[in-house]
C-alpha cells in the first residue's frame, strides 16, 4: 500500500481510498515529471530517486489537504475533497506555483528550464464505477498539457 521509495501511497492505496470516500465529490490530480529520463541520464538514478522524494514532499506541502500516491516511475497522484472545477484549478495552480518556487535544477531539460511538471485533473463523485472515468479524464488532461508544452 506504500511506495518504498517515497513513503506515499501506491496505486492500490489510491483505489482503496477512493472507495472509502464513496459518494463524496473528489478531485484527482495526476502529475508527471517532464523529461525525467533525460534527468536520470544526466544526473544518475540515485539523484533521480532523490528528485522523486523531493517532489513527493513538495506535492504534500503544497497540497496539504491531499492524500498522495506514486503510481509508478515519475507519475504521482493527489486525491482531495473538491466541490467543483474552480477548486480543482486552484489546487493545480498551487502545485505549479510551489514547483516554480522550489526551482529544482534540470541540467538536461531540452528547453533549458528547471524541473517542470505536466499536471491534469478531474472532479468526480467517488464510486467504483466512476473512478476509471475520472482517472482517464485526468490522464487525458495531463497529456494535453504535456503535448501543448503548457
BELVEN-V300947 format. One record per backbone hydrogen bond with DSSP energy under -0.5 kcal/mol. CO is the residue of the C=O (numbers start at 1). NH is the residue of the N-H. E is the energy in kcal/mol with one decimal. If there is no record, write none. Layout:
co: (CO/CO)
nh: (NH/NH)
e: (E/E)
This chain:
co: (1/2/3/8/9/10/11/12/13/14/15/16/17/18/19/21/24/24/25/26/27/27/28/28/29/30/31/32/33/35/36/37/38/39/40/44/45/46/47/48/49/50/51/52/53/54/55/56/57/58/59/62/63/67/68/69/69/72/74/75/75/76/77/78/79/80/84/85/86/87/88/89/90/91/92/93/94/95/96/97/98/99/104/106/109/116/118/120/122/124/124/126/127/128/130/131/132/133/134/135/136/137/138/139/140/141/142/143/144/145/145)
nh: (10/4/7/3/70/14/15/16/17/18/19/20/21/21/22/24/26/126/82/124/29/80/30/122/78/120/76/118/36/39/40/41/42/43/44/48/49/50/51/52/53/54/55/56/57/58/59/60/61/62/63/64/66/79/9/71/77/75/33/71/72/31/69/29/67/27/88/89/90/91/92/93/94/95/96/97/98/99/100/101/102/103/115/109/112/34/32/30/28/26/126/23/131/132/134/135/136/137/138/139/140/141/142/143/144/145/146/147/148/149/150)
e: (-1.5/-0.5/-2.5/-3.6/-2.9/-2.0/-2.1/-2.4/-2.8/-2.3/-2.1/-1.7/-0.7/-1.0/-1.2/-2.2/-0.6/-2.9/-2.0/-2.4/-0.5/-2.3/-0.5/-1.8/-2.3/-2.2/-2.8/-2.8/-0.9/-1.7/-2.7/-2.7/-2.2/-3.0/-2.5/-1.9/-2.8/-1.8/-2.4/-2.2/-2.1/-2.6/-2.8/-2.1/-2.1/-2.7/-2.9/-2.0/-2.5/-2.6/-2.8/-0.6/-2.4/-2.4/-1.6/-0.6/-2.5/-2.5/-1.5/-2.1/-1.1/-2.7/-2.2/-2.6/-2.3/-3.1/-1.9/-2.8/-2.0/-2.3/-2.2/-2.6/-2.5/-2.2/-2.2/-2.7/-2.5/-2.0/-2.2/-2.3/-2.0/-2.1/-3.0/-1.8/-2.2/-2.4/-2.4/-3.4/-2.9/-3.3/-0.6/-3.2/-2.0/-0.6/-2.2/-2.9/-2.2/-2.5/-2.5/-2.5/-2.5/-2.2/-2.4/-2.3/-1.9/-2.0/-2.6/-2.6/-2.0/-1.2/-1.5)
